[in-house]
Amino acid sequence: MAESDWDTVTVLRKKGPSSAQAKSKQAVISAQRRGEEVETSKKWAAGQNKQHLVTKNTAKLDRETEELHHERVPLEVGKVIQQGRQNKGMTQKDLATKINEKPQVIADYESGKAIPNNQIMGKIERAIGLKLRGKDIGEPLEAKSMKK
């Protein structure tokens, strides 16, 4: 009896399942059989390459009413873009490629459907060499730099 040491306790335990094993269907079913609490959650659109994101502008356009509407590119600016592009002998696709945008963006700007974006307007201005913003729309960009 003197050999028994009651202060020392040895516990032999099996390692728990790895995270992949714990998530398997078989592991979940066996845990449910034992009466353990199991938390499961299904991810939305898991395993699919779909992104159903609604951007801010899309949401705003959806809520658009007669009282609340977005400022669009004026038709005057669209005509200036079109004339400047044609004077340089470019198609909408050529201009879009030159400014690294989609051809649909140029088509929207020319038709007056686009919401103005200063970055895109600046790129188009430099590509066609005409002012699209401010008071003197349609004037050559060089005239602006000489005034300074």
N, C-alpha and C positions, 0 to 999 in steps of 0.2 A: 504494500500500500504506500510505502514511502516513495515509490517510483512515480506515482501519479502526481502530475503537476496541474492543479486545477486553474492556474492563472494563464496557462498557454492554451489557446484555442486554434485549431487548424480547420479551416473551412475549404472544402473542395467544391468548386462551382464550375459549371460549364460556361463557356463564353456565349454571350448572346449572339443572335443571328446578325450577320452583316446588314448594312442598310439595303442592299439589293435583295437579300433574302427576306428581310422583314417586310418589304413592299410587295413581294410576290403574292399572287392570288392564293396559293396554297398556304402561305404563312398567315394571311389574314383569316382564312377559313378556320385554320387550327386554333388561332387565338380566340375566335368567336366561340368555338366549341368549348374551350376552357373557361369561357365566361369573362374573358378579359375585355377591357374597354378598347375599342378600335376606332380610330379616327381616320376616315377616308374622305378625300376630296377629289373631285374630278376637275381637271383644268379645262378652261373654256377654249375650244378650238385647238386642243392639244394634238400635235402631230400633223397639223395642216399648215400649209404655207400661205395662209390667208391672213390679211391684216385689214380688219374692218374698222379702221380708225377714221374718225370724223375730225377733220382739221378745223381750226377756229374759223377760217374764212368760209368753209362749207357750211358750218353750223349757222354763221351769221347770214349767209345767203338764203338758207332755208327759212329763217325767221323774217326775211325781208317782207315788208309791207309797203303800202303807199306812203305812209308817214316816215318809215324808216327804210332808207335805201342807201346802197353803197355808191360812192362816187365812181364814175366810170371815166375811161379815157374819152375826151371830147372827139367828135367826128373830125373836127378841124385837124387835130393831132394825127388821127388815123390817115387822113388824106396827105398830110405832110410826109408821114412815114412812107406811104405808098409812092408818092412822087419822087422822094429822095432815093428810094430803093430802085425805082425804074430808071432814074437818071444815071445811076451807077451800073445799070444793066444786070441787076440781081433779081433772083426770084425770092419768094418768101422763104423757101428752103435754104437758099444761099445765105440770106441775111441771118436766119436762125442758126445756121452752122457757124457763121462768123462770130456771133455773140454767145455761142454755147447755150442756146435755148432750143426748145422744140418748135417746129414750124407752126403748130397750133397757137403758140403764144403770139407770134407775129400776126397771124390771121386774126386773133382776138383783138390785138391792139389796133389793127387797121380797120376793123369793123366797129370799134367802139364798145366792145363787150367786156374788155379787160378792166380789172381794178388796177389803177396806176401803181407801179412799183418803181421807186426812184432808181434802184440799181439797174433794172432792165431798161428804163428810159435813158439812163446815162450811157449804157452800152449801145443802144440803138442810135443815140445822138452821135457818138464817136464813129459808128460804122457808116452812117449816111452823111455825116458832116453838117447836119442841120439842127438847130435848136428846137426842142420839143416842149420845153418848160419855160415859164416866165412870160413876160410881156411880148417879146419879139419872137413868137413861134414861127418857124419856117426860115429864119435868118441863118446865114452860114455861121458856123462856130468860130471861124477866124475873126469875124467882126467883133465878137465878144472879147477875145483876148487882146485886140488892139486898143480897146477902150481903157483897159486897166493901166 
